[in-house]
Amino acid sequence: MSDEEISNLKKAIDAIDRQLLALMAKRMNICNRLASAKERDGVEEEANGKTIASLKSINNSPDISSEAIEKIWQVIIQESK
């Protein structure tokens, strides 16, 4: 692989990383708003196992294992609280 190809792949990863950060910020904002609404209305916390199970079931990429999905989303969910 040439230096240019490697550079282009790194740029593509950097662009995806920026998109992921923007999406995570958007998700966190929505989670904060949801938590405030639940607290205001006295709604109890839900188990997040359904979220992870749902994501695993729709994963159709051979590049992302079920274990990776679980680890990643556990961190995202924990940080969203």
VENUR-V239545 format. One record per run of one state. SS is the DSSP state (a for helix, b for strand, c for the rest). FROM is the first residue (numbers start at 0). TO is the last residue. If there is no record, write none. Layout:
<<SS;FROM;TO> <SS;FROM;TO>>
This chain:
<<c;0;1> <a;2;40> <c;41;47> <a;48;57> <c;58;64> <a;65;78> <c;79;80>>
